[in-house]
């Protein structure tokens, strides 16, 4: 779980598990929108604990969809997908029509769960949408573990003036997205009737190499950079470049990213510095 301080005071907090159908059903009754952000997010850990990943990322999503189907058919479901469902890039840029050949269990299960979302929408006439994200960073992120995104982990290392380790030369390209832009995209998907039954990439406008990202973090936030050889287990599930188009969500929903890498890092730095201990303890 992320830091409890991230919860606004006027938000009702119900501690539950997406794998527990009764608990999921109880909170879905009477709601207008469900944003399903629950996931088991670690790529390497999914290879070690695939059954746990299936329980959360597949069975858990079915629990949400079944609860909506049985108890609240008017509810809109906005499911959070991931760009890594694609696997290795076949054509450039990646669009929503790109084939999916994921290279790790987490990404495979996220791909499957997105299909469940679309099947329930089509078969049961539910209002379901999937918004795929890529390398989200910003305030309130989990900066203690690489399991919640390499950028946020690099930010945490920078804030502590520690060494940021880049595998290989770090030339692989990544599309990044600031968290405030992501929130806007999810709300757009929830509010737009034409989003139902659709999948969208909500990503930034440009790509940065991993080395460029790490260097910017060192410049804006702190730390130092080190390059090492690829660990065997990480090299096996590395996807290479990920150049993703946001044209569909821009043209159909009118959403576009507003915060670039450097500005996003400045905002992130200014948020975390006075609150750092709260996020590292």
LINMOKA-V190551 format. One record per residue. N is the residue number from 0. RES is the residue in one small letter. PHI is phi in whole degrees, 0 to 359 (NA if undefined). D_LAST is the distance of its C-alpha to the last C-alpha in Angstrom with 2 decimals. Layout:
N&RES&PHI&D_LAST + N&RES&PHI&D_LAST
This chain:
0&x&NA&13.22 + 1&x&287&11.83 + 2&x&301&9.82 + 3&x&296&12.33 + 4&x&293&12.59 + 5&x&288&14.55 + 6&x&279&17.34 + 7&x&293&20.17 + 8&x&294&21.61 + 9&x&264&24.94 + 10&x&256&23.73 + 11&x&284&24.39 + 12&x&252&21.57 + 13&x&240&22.92 + 14&x&280&20.60 + 15&x&207&22.77 + 16&x&230&23.36 + 17&x&299&25.67 + 18&x&279&27.41 + 19&x&261&28.60 + 20&x&299&31.79 + 21&x&298&32.51 + 22&x&293&29.18 + 23&x&299&29.50 + 24&x&298&33.09 + 25&x&299&32.38 + 26&x&273&30.20 + 27&x&276&32.53 + 28&x&303&35.62 + 29&x&81&36.77 + 30&x&269&34.39 + 31&x&273&35.81 + 32&x&221&33.27 + 33&x&243&30.67 + 34&x&262&28.19 + 35&x&271&27.12 + 36&x&256&23.82 + 37&x&287&22.70 + 38&x&194&22.58 + 39&x&262&21.47 + 40&x&259&20.81 + 41&x&276&20.55 + 42&x&294&23.85 + 43&x&297&23.56 + 44&x&292&22.16 + 45&x&296&25.02 + 46&x&285&27.42 + 47&x&270&26.05 + 48&x&235&25.70 + 49&x&297&28.40 + 50&x&289&29.23 + 51&x&296&25.79 + 52&x&299&26.00 + 53&x&298&29.48 + 54&x&301&28.49 + 55&x&280&25.89 + 56&x&278&27.47 + 57&x&248&31.09 + 58&x&297&31.62 + 59&x&297&28.94 + 60&x&292&30.74 + 61&x&300&34.02 + 62&x&301&32.67 + 63&x&297&31.99 + 64&x&294&35.40 + 65&x&294&37.25 + 66&x&298&35.81 + 67&x&294&37.04 + 68&x&299&40.37 + 69&x&277&41.03 + 70&x&239&39.73 + 71&x&199&39.33 + 72&x&291&41.46 + 73&x&274&41.35 + 74&x&288&37.59 + 75&x&271&36.53 + 76&x&251&34.02 + 77&x&250&32.07 + 78&x&266&30.52 + 79&x&265&27.97 + 80&x&260&29.29 + 81&x&221&28.36 + 82&x&295&30.43 + 83&x&286&29.87 + 84&x&303&32.28 + 85&x&294&34.96 + 86&x&82&34.34 + 87&x&278&36.28 + 88&x&293&38.11 + 89&x&264&41.82 + 90&x&227&42.91 + 91&x&235&41.54 + 92&x&276&40.13 + 93&x&288&38.55 + 94&x&240&39.67 + 95&x&293&39.37 + 96&x&268&42.48 + 97&x&295&40.97 + 98&x&297&41.31 + 99&x&246&38.25 + 100&x&227&37.81 + 101&x&300&34.08 + 102&x&250&33.05 + 103&x&217&30.18 + 104&x&295&29.76 + 105&x&305&27.09 + 106&x&294&29.43 + 107&x&296&32.45 + 108&x&289&31.04 + 109&x&293&30.03 + 110&x&298&33.60 + 111&x&297&35.02 + 112&x&294&33.04 + 113&x&297&34.27 + 114&x&294&37.77 + 115&x&301&37.30 + 116&x&301&36.38 + 117&x&288&39.55 + 118&x&297&41.71 + 119&x&298&40.84 + 120&x&298&41.57 + 121&x&285&44.92 + 122&x&286&46.07 + 123&x&248&45.10 + 124&x&58&45.44 + 125&x&264&41.83 + 126&x&268&40.14 + 127&x&235&37.61 + 128&x&219&36.12 + 129&x&243&33.73 + 130&x&245&31.81 + 131&x&272&30.64 + 132&x&247&27.75 + 133&x&214&26.93 + 134&x&49&23.85 + 135&x&283&22.32 + 136&x&220&19.95 + 137&x&145&18.80 + 138&x&302&16.51 + 139&x&73&14.04 + 140&x&284&13.99 + 141&x&278&11.48 + 142&x&254&10.97 + 143&x&268&9.06 + 144&x&225&12.25 + 145&x&291&15.95 + 146&x&292&16.87 + 147&x&249&16.41 + 148&x&110&18.73 + 149&x&294&19.29 + 150&x&296&19.43 + 151&x&294&15.98 + 152&x&294&14.63 + 153&x&299&17.01 + 154&x&300&15.81 + 155&x&300&12.22 + 156&x&295&14.02 + 157&x&298&16.32 + 158&x&297&13.92 + 159&x&263&12.76 + 160&x&56&16.50 + 161&x&261&16.34 + 162&x&278&19.21 + 163&x&264&19.82 + 164&x&263&21.99 + 165&x&247&24.87 + 166&x&280&27.10 + 167&x&63&30.79 + 168&x&264&31.96 + 169&x&66&29.76 + 170&x&277&32.91 + 171&x&297&32.21 + 172&x&273&32.17 + 173&x&228&29.58 + 174&x&270&30.07 + 175&x&243&27.05 + 176&x&213&26.40 + 177&x&282&24.40 + 178&x&298&22.66 + 179&x&297&24.96 + 180&x&294&27.94 + 181&x&298&26.74 + 182&x&301&26.53 + 183&x&299&30.06 + 184&x&295&31.31 + 185&x&295&30.15 + 186&x&293&31.82 + 187&x&302&34.93 + 188&x&295&35.15 + 189&x&289&34.88 + 190&x&273&37.55 + 191&x&268&40.07 + 192&x&299&42.62 + 193&x&288&43.51 + 194&x&280&40.02 + 195&x&299&40.78 + 196&x&79&41.48 + 197&x&244&40.06 + 198&x&241&37.32 + 199&x&227&35.94 + 200&x&270&33.87 + 201&x&255&31.77 + 202&x&223&30.90 + 203&x&291&31.28 + 204&x&272&34.64 + 205&x&223&34.13 + 206&x&250&32.69 + 207&x&231&30.81 + 208&x&287&30.58 + 209&x&300&27.27 + 210&x&295&28.15 + 211&x&298&28.93 + 212&x&296&25.58 + 213&x&297&23.70 + 214&x&296&26.06 + 215&x&296&25.52 + 216&x&297&21.73 + 217&x&298&22.42 + 218&x&293&25.05 + 219&x&272&23.26 + 220&x&247&19.61 + 221&x&141&19.63 + 222&x&90&19.31 + 223&x&219&22.30 + 224&x&253&24.09 + 225&x&222&25.25 + 226&x&252&27.62 + 227&x&227&27.97 + 228&x&291&30.25 + 229&x&296&29.42 + 230&x&295&28.00 + 231&x&303&30.67 + 232&x&291&28.60 + 233&x&279&27.27 + 234&x&297&30.70 + 235&x&294&32.29 + 236&x&245&30.44 + 237&x&283&30.46 + 238&x&262&32.53 + 239&x&80&33.64 + 240&x&293&34.25 + 241&x&225&33.30 + 242&x&256&35.45 + 243&x&241&35.35 + 244&x&269&37.69 + 245&x&251&36.78 + 246&x&300&40.47 + 247&x&297&40.73 + 248&x&288&38.11 + 249&x&292&39.47 + 250&x&282&43.05 + 251&x&269&42.69 + 252&x&247&39.93 + 253&x&75&40.01 + 254&x&266&36.34 + 255&x&210&35.27 + 256&x&287&32.11 + 257&x&247&31.96 + 258&x&251&28.96 + 259&x&272&29.32 + 260&x&302&26.91 + 261&x&295&26.85 + 262&x&298&26.77 + 263&x&297&23.97 + 264&x&292&21.87 + 265&x&296&22.75 + 266&x&297&21.69 + 267&x&297&18.36 + 268&x&302&17.78 + 269&x&293&18.86 + 270&x&286&16.56 + 271&x&284&13.26 + 272&x&304&14.05 + 273&x&283&13.95 + 274&x&244&10.91 + 275&x&301&8.79 + 276&x&301&5.94 + 277&x&297&5.91 + 278&x&259&5.92 + 279&x&252&3.82 + 280&x&287&0.00
